[in-house]
Amino acid sequence: MKHVGTIDIKTPRLILRRFARQDAEAVYRNWESDEQITRFLASPTPANPEETSSLINSWIELYSNPQYYRWAIELKSIHEPIGYIRGTISEYTDSVRIDACLGPSFRHQGIMTEAMNAAVSFFFDTVGASSLNAGHHPDNEAAGRTLRGCGFLLDGIRRGQGHCNLGIFDEVCYSILRPEYERGKQDPDRALWETLYEK
């Protein structure tokens, strides 16, 4: 794989970019303060914007590593982060594990699908991944709908292999292989979307 680090990606409504220190208040307000969202996350929930700032600083320190991928999902119309996408690399299999989160006020608008499609294209076309994988808690079916909408296929259930702030759970697992992604690019709906994606 050819690693380039967390670089800006633009879509019609979004900018996927690095987190900045001044994002702390918006991050806390838009999702880190919402227990319905953070219960599905693996990281401890910040108690206030100050703790969120410390968390963001720890991410910023890692941006010098070209294999570190964590984007703030910025909504262009409000100029602040409303969620994130993270990619974790496995060099042994040339694969990437994708995790994502979106604030509750911004759901049901196709925003996460738009952001996820951009990340999928980036990891296949720019980084050269052979496959992508993702998983979610059984109670978080919205995550499954997004993954299926972006071309991921259901692999099955990994019993007792998931962990989040709710504890250990049976993880619903998905993946997409490079040949499947290439075939998906021929789909008329995705082809239309690709013409709007600013590479």
C-alpha distance (Angstrom), angle and dihedral (degrees) to the residues before:
residue distance angle dihedral
M1 . . .
K2 3.79 . .
H3 3.80 108.8 .
V4 3.80 119.5 -154.2
G5 3.81 101.5 164.6
T6 3.79 128.2 -129.3
I7 3.79 103.4 -27.8
D8 3.80 127.3 168.5
I9 3.80 118.0 -84.2
K10 3.81 120.3 -171.6
T11 3.80 128.6 -157.5
P12 3.81 129.5 172.9
R13 3.83 93.9 -82.6
L14 3.78 104.3 14.3
I15 3.77 147.7 57.8
L16 3.78 116.5 -154.7
R17 3.80 103.6 -155.9
R18 3.77 144.1 148.1
F19 3.78 118.5 -73.2
A20 3.80 116.0 -105.5
R21 3.79 130.3 -157.0
Q22 3.80 91.9 -111.0
D23 3.83 90.0 61.3
A24 3.81 94.0 76.0
E25 3.81 98.6 95.8
A26 3.82 94.2 46.5
V27 3.82 92.4 45.0
Y28 3.79 91.2 52.1
R29 3.80 93.3 44.9
N30 3.80 97.9 43.4
W31 3.81 100.6 47.0
E32 3.82 119.5 -25.4
S33 3.81 92.5 73.0
D34 3.83 93.3 51.5
E35 3.81 112.7 92.4
Q36 3.80 92.0 -163.5
I37 3.81 87.4 63.3
T38 3.80 102.5 35.5
R39 3.81 93.9 50.1
F40 3.82 87.3 75.2
L41 3.83 94.2 48.1
A42 3.79 123.3 92.7
S43 3.82 96.9 -144.7
P44 3.82 121.4 83.6
T45 3.79 113.9 -93.8
P46 3.83 114.6 -109.2
A47 3.79 113.3 -123.9
N48 3.82 95.1 -147.0
P49 3.83 143.2 -3.6
E50 3.81 90.7 -84.3
E51 3.80 91.6 60.5
T52 3.79 88.7 44.8
S53 3.81 88.6 54.4
S54 3.81 90.5 54.6
L55 3.79 90.1 49.9
I56 3.80 91.8 50.8
N57 3.81 91.1 48.3
S58 3.80 89.1 56.4
W59 3.82 89.5 53.8
I60 3.81 92.9 47.4
E61 3.80 91.0 55.1
L62 3.81 89.3 60.0
Y63 3.81 96.8 53.5
S64 3.82 90.6 89.4
N65 3.81 87.2 70.9
P66 3.84 108.7 87.4
Q67 3.82 89.2 -150.4
Y68 3.82 93.0 58.0
Y69 3.80 114.5 99.7
R70 3.80 121.1 -179.3
W71 3.79 120.9 140.5
A72 3.75 131.9 -170.4
I73 3.80 108.6 -137.7
E74 3.80 102.3 -133.6
L75 3.80 118.7 -166.6
K76 3.79 105.7 -140.7
S77 3.80 94.1 -146.8
I78 3.82 93.6 61.1
H79 3.84 100.8 24.5
E80 3.79 96.0 -133.9
P81 3.81 137.7 101.5
I82 3.80 116.4 -92.7
G83 3.81 99.0 175.3
Y84 3.78 144.1 -23.1
I85 3.80 144.7 -114.1
R86 3.80 122.5 -152.8
G87 3.79 130.0 -171.9
T88 3.81 121.5 -159.5
I89 3.79 115.6 -161.7
S90 3.80 128.4 -135.2
E91 3.80 107.5 -170.2
Y92 3.81 92.0 -174.9
T93 3.80 91.7 68.0
D94 3.83 100.8 20.3
S95 3.79 86.4 -120.3
V96 3.79 136.2 135.6
R97 3.78 128.7 -145.9
I98 3.83 110.5 -146.4
D99 3.79 124.3 -154.0
A100 3.78 124.2 177.7
C101 3.78 143.0 174.6
L102 3.81 134.5 -169.5
G103 3.79 129.9 -167.2
P104 3.83 114.2 -108.0
S105 3.80 94.8 -119.3
F106 3.80 90.5 62.3
R107 3.79 101.1 49.4
H108 3.81 127.4 112.9
Q109 3.81 92.1 34.5
G110 3.80 99.2 95.6
I111 3.80 90.8 -108.3
M112 3.79 97.5 126.9
T113 3.80 91.4 46.2
E114 3.82 89.0 52.2
A115 3.81 91.7 49.3
M116 3.80 94.3 43.6
N117 3.80 92.7 49.3
A118 3.81 88.5 53.5
A119 3.80 91.6 51.0
V120 3.81 92.4 46.5
S121 3.82 91.2 51.9
F122 3.80 90.9 46.5
F123 3.79 95.4 52.1
F124 3.80 94.2 46.2
D125 3.82 100.8 36.9
T126 3.82 102.5 32.6
V127 3.80 106.2 24.4
G128 3.81 95.7 33.0
A129 3.80 99.7 -131.2
S130 3.80 119.1 177.8
S131 3.79 94.0 -149.0
L132 3.79 143.2 -1.5
N133 3.79 126.6 -146.7
A134 3.78 136.8 -172.1
G135 3.77 140.3 169.0
H136 3.78 142.1 -167.1
H137 3.79 144.8 -166.1
P138 3.83 112.9 -88.5
D139 3.82 89.8 -117.7
N140 3.80 91.9 55.4
E141 3.80 98.4 74.3
A142 3.82 91.3 153.2
A143 3.81 86.8 72.1
G144 3.79 90.4 53.8
R145 3.80 92.4 50.8
T146 3.80 90.3 52.4
L147 3.80 93.1 49.0
R148 3.81 92.9 48.6
G149 3.79 89.6 47.7
C150 3.82 89.0 55.7
G151 3.79 94.3 52.0
F152 3.81 101.2 -94.2
L153 3.80 116.7 144.2
L154 3.79 125.7 -143.5
D155 3.80 112.7 -105.0
G156 3.80 98.1 -179.8
I157 3.80 140.7 -106.0
R158 3.80 124.0 -43.7
R159 3.79 102.4 -154.9
G160 3.78 114.8 -133.9
Q161 3.81 92.8 -10.4
G162 3.80 101.4 111.0
H163 3.79 125.8 82.7
C164 3.79 131.5 -170.2
N165 3.79 138.3 141.6
L166 3.82 87.9 -70.1
G167 3.82 89.4 60.6
I168 3.80 132.3 -114.7
F169 3.80 115.8 -12.5
D170 3.80 144.0 170.2
E171 3.80 102.9 -92.5
V172 3.82 121.9 -138.3
C173 3.82 103.8 -139.7
Y174 3.81 131.7 -154.6
S175 3.79 135.9 176.1
I176 3.78 142.2 178.3
L177 3.81 123.8 -154.9
R178 3.78 124.9 -149.5
P179 3.86 94.4 -108.6
E180 3.81 89.3 52.1
Y181 3.79 90.8 49.8
E182 3.81 91.5 49.4
R183 3.80 91.1 50.8
G184 3.79 90.2 47.3
K185 3.79 90.7 56.3
Q186 3.81 87.0 66.9
D187 3.80 90.8 60.2
P188 3.84 109.4 109.9
D189 3.81 93.8 -132.5
R190 3.80 93.7 50.7
A191 3.81 92.2 41.2
L192 3.80 89.1 56.9
W193 3.79 90.7 49.0
E194 3.81 91.6 48.7
T195 3.82 90.8 58.3
L196 3.80 88.1 61.1
Y197 3.80 95.6 46.4
E198 3.82 109.2 103.1
K199 3.80 104.2 -142.1
